[in-house]
């Protein structure tokens, strides 16, 4: 969950789903495009096997969806699903890409999403309930932007986020709250407008270790991983003044969450830092506003990849090397920076999903749109749809394949991928679709990409929060 350090103009307009009515039928063919930064040395060097690790073994269709027309226009939000398949949406913002000037280009509270929303995709019905019905300590954290979140079963874990501090203090800061939402009870309370049941469906605590925004939260087994991000206290419009505090975590933070007496706390806390960092600025872990996605290790164990992110300092550039976080069933994860591969596109948080061919030990992370192309405009909005392919075999390499057909507009940033409820078995507990379950030649709808920021052009001249939604269809070759 992610915000960026460059200025652009905002408006309070919304992107109507009717604009998405022009069907975008994107049938991607397979022409490999190897990454020019790839080295022949190191763990991710050019593959020496006969496995095709440069082209995805599937095609994609991205179809504009007009049936889910009552979704809210929102970006940088928290998302969850209940046992009935309804979608829980809260937090984030209802305006476009932020800037630095007050009052409309910062993070004004009147552009925060202050509603808890439940959307039923079967009936196209949206229910909303003011966040002010939450316990007092959660009203502003749950209305903040870029909260880190991850769902385990019916429990949605949420932490951090940047927004207004309280009802009496209108300055913004990064919240230090960690909460567990019982999603089905929470959504039912929203639908029935029952504030007592709403309050009882949440357990929370506070810890400075989760006072983070712009990072990502995942769980592997009983351990949580809060990957990178930063703490920003003060008004964003005062970014360059002495009244603000910004501090990147420069860490992967690993912990377990303990619940006692209706309160949450962290236990077994440990951190991982860049072993090659010479100081705070010169660390590969100095990242926020990035894609962190589920993947597999060489032993096919659930793992994470932190893809490229921002910002290098002091030059506000982009980090291009991926970082692998691999627990491999151990209490201590192995964290590795892959300096042999650079990711030239889709460098900020955007729509994405993961697939794997476990038989051939290949992983595929599909990245749709967003911001960043090192060859043209490192911080410009793009339409490219790409796939980062990683060969986990000994001597295997990585490549970012660019599909020949792009999105129809500049979108994806700060949106979310939604796995269809009946496809969760395909995705597995760690959210990776196993291609061995996909029949050859049969189109499978794996989910939707929804929400985020829409831009009028590559420069971000006019940006809106959007309710656009696209169906994602995978066909295995």
N, C-alpha and C positions, 0 to 999 in steps of 0.2 A: 504494500500500500504505500503510495508513492507520490511525492511531489518534487518538482523540479526547480532548479535554481536559475532559470532564465525568465525573462519578462515577456508577456504577451497580453493582448487585449481580451477582456471578458465581456460577455453579455449575459443577460438574464433570460435569454430565449431558451426554448426547449426543442429537442429534435423529436418530432412526432413520429409515431410508428407508421403513419400513413406514408411518410417519405421512404420507408423501407419496403413499400409495396411493390416496387420494381424488383422483380425476382432476379436475384443474383445467382446464376447457375454456373458454378466454377468447377469445371472438370479438369483436374490437373494431370497433365501427362508427365513423363519422367525423363527429363534431360538433366544429367548431373552438372552441378556447378561447384567445383571444389573451392575451398577457402584458400585464398592466396597467401594467408599468413601461416598456413600449416607447415610445421617443420617435419623433417624426416627423422628427427631424433626424439627420444623420450618415450614415455609410456603410451602417448597418443600420437604416434608417428603413422606414416602411411601404411595401410594394411598390406601384409604379404600373403594373405590367405586368398582363396578363391571366392569367398563370400562377397556378394555385392553390397558394399558398405557405403556407396555413394548415392544411391537412389532409393527412395522409400518403396517398399513392396505393396503399395496401395495408392489409390486415387482418392481425391476428396471432392465432395460437392458441398458448397456453402450456399444454402438456399434462404433467401429472405423470407421471414415468417410473418404472416399477417393475422394469424389466429389468436395470438397472445397480445391483444391490442390494449389491455388495461394495465400493463406494467408501468411503474413509475420511471421517470427520467432521473437517474441518479448515478453517481460515480464514487469510487473509493469507499464502497459500502461493505458491510458484513453480510454474508449469505449463509443460509443453512436450509436443510430440508427435514420435514417431519415424517412420521411413519405413514402418513396418508399421501405423501408425495407433494405436499404443499410447500411453497417456497417462503422462507423467512428472510426479510430484508430490513436492515436498520443501519443507522449511521451513514457516514459519507456526506456528499454535497450535491446540491441540486443546481449549481451553476457550472460553468466550464472551467477551463484551465486557469489556475491562479496566476496572479502577478504580484507586484509589490506596492502599488499605489492604493491608498485609501480613497473612497470607501468601497469601491466595487471590484478591485483587483487583488484583494487580500483574501482573508478567510472570514468575512462578516458572518456573524451568527445567524442573520436572517437568510443566509444561503446554506445553512446546515440542514441536513435532513433530520428533523426533530420528531419523526413519526416511526413507530414500529409497524411494519407492514407484513401481511400474509397474502400471498398470491396463490390462487388455486388454478393450476394450468389446465385442468380438465374443464372447469366451468368459466374460465377467463374472468374470475371474480377477484377483486382486490379489497382487502379489509385493512383498516389502519386504526391506530390507537396512539394518542400522544405519548411520547417518551416521558413526559412529566408524571405519568402514572407509575413509573418505576420507583424503587427505593431511592431516596434523595441522593445517596452517594453515587448512583449509577446514571442519573438523568443526563449529566453532561458528558461523562465518558462514552455512553452509548449513543450520543448524538455527535461524537467527534469523527474526524476523518482519518482514514488509513489505520484503522485498528487491525492488529494482527489477529487471525482467527483460524481455527481448524476444528472440524467436527469428527468425533469418535462415537460411532453408534448414534444414539439420540442425544448425545451431549455435545454442545457447541462451546468451545473454549475461546475466550476473547480477552485480549489484553492491549493496553496502551491506547494510542490514538492521539491526534492533535486537535484541539478545539478550545472552546470557552471553558474557563476554570470552574466557575460556579455562578449562581444567580446574582450574587453580590459582587463578584469580581469578573469584569468583562474582558480581562486580558486572556490571551490564549496560552496554552501550555501543553506539554505532553503528559497525559494521564498515567498514573502508576497502578491502575486497577487490573486485577486478574479475576475473571468471572467464568462460571460454568452455567450455561443455559440449558435446561431440560427442554429441548426444542418442541416436542409434541405438546407438553403442558403449556408452554409459553405461547405457541401459535393458537391453541384452543382458547387461552385467556384473551388473546387479541381479538379473535373472531367474536367471542362472547362479551367483549368489553368489560372484563372482570379484573379489576386492579388487584384485588386480594390474591387471586390465583396467579396473576402475573408476578407479583412480588415473591410468592412462594416457589416459583419455578426458577429462581436465580440464586446462586450462592456465589459469594465474592470475597476478595481480600485485597491487600495492597502490598506492593513490594517494589523497591526502586529498580530491581533487576528487569522488570517488565515495563519500565517507563521508557517506552520505545515507540516510534512511529516510522513508517517507511521500510520496515523489515517484513519478515514472513514467519509464521508459526506453523510447525508440523509436529506430528507425533509418530514415532516408530516404536512399537511395543508400548511400554509404560513410560517412556521418556519423551519429553518435549524438547524441541529445538527451536529457539528463537534466533533467526538468522539475520545478522547485520541490522541496519536501521540506524536511527539517530534520535537524540532528545533535543527538541527545540522549544524553548520557553520564551515567550514574548510575542509581540505582534509581528507577523511576517512582513508587513510594510516597513517595519523598522529593522529589517534584516542586517543592514550594515551599520547599525548604531550600537552604542554601548548598553542599550536596554535589553538586548536579546542574548540568549545563551544557546549555542548549538554545539552538540558534542556527539560525534559518531560513536557507536559502541565498539567498532573494530573487532567484533567478537561473534562467534557462534556460542550461544548460551544454552546449556543443556541442564534440564532439571526434571524432577517429578512433581506432581501436584497432589497435595494432601488435603483432605477435607475433614475438618474436625469442628464440632459444635456450630454447624452452619457457617463455616468460614473456610476460605482456601488459603493455603500457604505453600511455599516452594520448599522442596527438600532435595537432597543429593545434588546440589547445585555445583556445576563446574563450567569452565569457559575454555574456548579454543581461540588462539590468536595467531596471527601471521608470524611464523618463525623467522621470516626474512625481513620483517619490517625494521627500518632503521630509526623511525620515530612515528609519532601519531599520524602525521600526514602521509608518509610514504609507506602505506600498508595496503596490500591487495584486499584487505577486509574493510577498507574505508568506503563502504557501499551502502546505498539505500535505493529505494524506488526501482527495484530490480525484479526479475523473474527468478523465483526459487521454485523448483519443480521436483516431483517424485521421480526417481529413477532406480536403477539397480546397480549393485557392485559387480565386480568380476565373478564373485561367487553367487551371483543372482539373489543377493539379499536386498531387502528394501533400503534405499539410500536416498540422498538428496543431491541435486546439482544447483548451485548458485550460478546463474548465468551472468552475463555482463551487467554492469550497473554503474551508478554515479555516486559521488563525483571525486575525481582525482583532485588533489590539492598540491600546489596553490592554483592550478590552471583550469579548474572546473571541467575536466575532461571525463572520458569514459574508460572504465576498466573492461577489457575485452576477454580476459582469460577466465574460463569457468573454474569453479571450485567444487570439489567433490566431498561430501560429508557422508562417511560410510561407517555405521556402527558395527555391521557384521555380527550382530548378536552379542557384542561385548558391551561392558559398562562404559568403556572409553572409545569414542569414535576416532577414526582416522580421517583427518582433514587434509586434502591435497590440492594444491594449485597447479593446474595444467598449463604450463607456459608454452607448450608445444602447439596449442590451438588458440586461435582468436575468433571471436564471434562478431562478424562485421555488421549484422543487422538485428533489428528488434531489440534494442539495447535497454529499453525501459520496461516497466511492468505493462503487460498487455494480455489479451486472451491467449490461452495456451492449454494444451493437454498432452498426455504422454501415452505412448504405446511401446510394446516390447515384443521381440521375437526371441523367446528364451531358448529355443532349440539352437539357433545360430548365435546367441549371445549378442544381440543388437538392440539398442534402444533408440526411440524416435520421439523427440520433443517437438511438437508442432507449435509454431509461434505465429500469431496472426496480427498483422498491423502494428500499431503503436508508434513509437518514436525511435529514430536512430538508424542511420546508414552511413558507415564510415567512408564509403566511396563517394557519396554525394553531399549529404548534410548530416553531420554527426548528431545534431539535436533537432532535426526536422521530422515532421510527421510523415509516415510512410504507409503504403498500401500493401507492401510485400507480405506474402505468406511463405514461410520457410519451415524447414525441418532440420534440426540438429541431430545428426546420426552419429552414434558412438558405437564403435566396435569394441566389445569387452574382451575379446580374445587376446592372447598374448601377441604383442606387436600390432594390435589393432589401432585404428586412428579415429579421428573425428572430422566431420565436414558439415558445413551449413549449406543445405540444398535449397535453392530458391525455385519455387514452383513458377511456371511460365505465366500463369494468370493470377492477377492480384485482386484484392478487395475492391469494391466499387467506390469506396470513399475512405477518407482518412479517419480511422476509428480503431477501437480495441483497447486503447490505453485506459487503465484503471477500471476495466470491466471484469467479467468473470465467466468461466466456463462451467456449465451446469451439466453434470452427468445425469442422464435419464434414470429414474428410479429402477426400472426393470433391466438396466444395463450395468448395475453395480457389480454383478457377478463377473462381468467382463473386465471391469476395472480393478477388482480386488480391493483389499483393505487399504492399500497404499495409493489407490487412485490411478494405477497404470493399466491400460487396456492390454490384455494378452492376445496377441494376434492369432495364437493357435486356436482360439475359440471362434474366430471369424471364418465363415465358409468362403471358399474362393468364388469370386464373381458375384457375390450377393451384397447389395447395398445395405449397410447397417447404420441406422441413426444412433450415434453415440451420445449426443447431447446437444446443447445450445450454447452459443456465445451471446452474452447479454450485457447491456449497459456500458458505462464508461464515458469517455469523452469523445465527441465528434468534432473534427476540425474542418473548416472550409477549404484549407489548402495546406501545403507542406510547411508553410511558415507559421501556421497557427493564427492567422489573422483574425478569425472569428471562431470561437469554440463554444460548445454547448454540452451540458450533460444530456444523455440520450437514453431512450427506452428501446432502441433498436435491438432486435433479436434475430439470430440466424440459426437455422438448423444445420448441424454438422453431420455429414454422411461419409462413412468410410467404406470403400470397396477393396477387398484384398485381391491383388493380381494373382 
